[in-house]
Amino acid sequence: MPIVAQSTETTDWVSRFADDVIEESERRAPGKPVVVASGLSPSGPIHLGNLREVMTPHLVADEVRRRGYQVRHLISWDDYDRYRKVPAGIAGIDESWAEHIGKPLTSVPAPKGSAYPNWAEHFKAAMIESLAELGVEFDGISQTAQYTSGVYREQILHAMKHRGDIDAILAQYRTKPKAKKPQQKAVDEAELEAEEGSGAAAEDDGSSGSAGYFPYKPYCGNCDKDLTTVISYDDDTTELAYTCTACGFAETVRLSEFNRGKLVWKVDWPMRWAYEGVVFEPSGVDHSSPGSSFQVGGQIVGIFGGKQPIGPMYAFVGISGMAKMSSSRGGVPTPADALKIMEPQILRWLYARRRPNQSFKIAFDQEIQRLYDEWDKLAGKVADGSALPADVAAYTRAVGTAAAELPKTSRPLPYRTLASVADITAGHEDQALRILSELDPEQPLSSLDEARPRYDKAEAWINTHVPADQRTIVREEPDADLLKSLDEASQQSVRLLLDGLAEHWSLDGLTHLVYGVPKVQAGFPADATPKELPPEIKTAQRTFFALLYHLLVGRDTGPRLPTLLLAVGQERVRALLGE
């Protein structure tokens, strides 16, 4: 199979694929634009797993552009696929939508309240908006438009003429269905759906019937469904007769003039490779088994005079705390969901830094804070020249494209700090600005816009992904009973903190102060390093921190104490700590 080798070296995988794609394109179509492709089925929300189908060729295409070549990145919208089932979890959708099963996606009504004319356009729109935010440049191709306008007419007639050759290829992989073994353990529905692949990939291959094999499926002229059976076809006249098992309708049409049907998926995909001259297209793991669409397509594409694209098999993308993703489950996060809580550069980086055959997870939980810490650390290394070449390449691909850099936050303050401030201030922007301005008194923030869009992403994460019982609510009044019960050592620790507040009122200063109080109490300098301290100091620090959290927010834990202190404000901190 002509699949690009995937090295385990720590070099930049995008550059290696770009080398191969340029070489292959020059061999196949010298002097012409390089063509890479993706395919998306808008059968439901297009999720973050589907995004890998786009980001892999996008990153390669962008690298080819950086080298001065012309590139076309095709996104084939498989909107002429059949509507397979009613997805769960989509607002306004109920079982009444089952009456549309078997129709093209563009013939199914959009979910209730949608501004779009049909099901496919509704789900395409959100993805198109997300791709624009991610800086993905592409040529979109509607398969409904291609088929219903007759663009593929010659390819369809060619496939029907060579149906015997196609059938012979498919027959090599057809086997009798094996009895299913009993499940040893419950399998998550999302995993089953993800393994099943796209709606197109699940279609039949036009298997032989009593009248022979036909790689073409008409949509019924009466009910618009694809529950049809071709009963005869004449190569000379192109007359095709079919019946519909759904409504009983039957008709004879002239295929050389008929535009209401499509090639079955395992023939349709290689036909498009040849028609568009695709050089590079990745495929999911669901296409890797013998007899799968990509494997079979490598043989069928020759019937259309083309060659199979080179391209990697890509692994699944998961979500922290969730099973493999499936677009049939309405609750599965989409690129739009991710872009509400993270900047586009971060989302691009997640796809750029991992080779396509490596699976990874996207964090919607507390891990997003660590992800941002890692990103900011990398940005610092890139700036000072200490980052590894592969990391520099991934970073460069994340922050912009060959066309332009993506819009960025001018003052990229730590995400966890912004999240804490958003949590504590609960939408009060004037309070947020006050706190953020005090983080670095020497370079105070003059406007919240300087911290945007990162601040808005962190605020959205707090509001949508942090449970209510984990939100921070500052005490209205001091905990008098707790303050009275403090022993002498605890009282001393609180006093040391209060005495140092004014002098240390900045993020760095308060960090030094809160970590330094237990050191001073134990007889060490406040700036003593961990190597100079006994292990008991860490225990004393944890105890001190827990006390402050209880006095300020009534819990054992909370946002980082320096941020929390700044957020509460010096006057209120003094009141809550009993001064």
Summary of the structure (lengths in Angstrom):
residues: 579
radius of gyration: 29.9
end to end distance: 75.2
largest distance: 101.6
contacts: 1820
relative contact order: 0.10
helix: 47%
strand: 11%
